[in-house]
Amino acid sequence: MGHGVLVTGATGTVGRHLVGRLLAHGVRVRALCRDPERAAALLPDGVEIARGDLTDSTALESALRGVDAAFVLLADDAGQAFARAAHHTAGLHQLVALSADAPQGPGFDNPLFVKHVQGEARLRATALPLTVLRPGPFASLALQWAPALAAGDVVGAVHPDLAVPVIDPRDIADVAAAVLLGPAPSGVRILPLSGPQALDVHARVRVLGEVLDRRLKVARIAEQQWVRLATERLPETYARQLMDVERYLIERQLPVVASVREITGSAPRSFRTWAQDHMAAFSAPDRAPSFEEAS
């Protein structure tokens, strides 16, 4: 690795783990943060902090100067500002983008799909070597159950039989670090990522109950009820978009893939491992996790 890496979303679910891995390998890390003071309290020593937002191309140009690679989140502008900044920045040799498996075409106008489809296209258009990470749902989405489990022993789900190979965010960070520490790809490389096993809500709640030594149950609830509960922590429009994503996942049936092991040399972490490492999050009834933490 040459001059350094810009990490966007450095205090987030994946970014904070990626920062630590890069620092451990002696990489100079620069973090793009909207709130530098808050970021300084959360990030380890040795991280350069650049004030900026993913939708501000001027701030991005400044943050990209002097680094040769970047880890890119796709913001609500679908990568427009980042692509513009990358076009005007010399010295960039590699991009790693955190995206998602998203459909495109007529009928797929959900903004959560569109931002990934358009964002990938814009980053491709920079002509820089690009690796696109497309993980499935995060294991940490289980944090959304913490308020319900603080109040009782029942988790409500609209599609409790939907099985997906949830992935530990730490595995995504491991893959991103391995890519950034290695040679840049020739052109564009797409990496679907998954956990080791497809688990429905029943299975994940059962594992969580075993870890917490509690008898937990799953109740099927109506979509409107879920949306009403979800709007306590996020906008209603966004909650409905998430339901649209679940319907897509039912049709898509995401497969288990071997990318994590192939790139990192290690097997992906199980949901049980994630649950064991995050027991404390389910033991603090006065602290409901934010949606960002659960993503």
Secondary structure by P-SEA (a helix, b strand, c coil): cccbbbbcccccccaaaaaaaaaaaccbbbbbcccaaaaaacccccbbbbbbccccaaaaaaaaccccccccccccccaaaaaaaaaacccccbbbbbccccccccccccaaaaaaaaaaaaaaacccbbbbbbbcccccccccaaaaaaaccbbbbcccccccccccaaaaaaaaaaaaaccccccbbbbbbbccccccaaaaaaaaaaaaccbbbbbbbcaaaaaaaaaccccaaaaaaaaaaaaaaaaacbbbbcccccccccccccaaaaaaacccccccccccccccccc
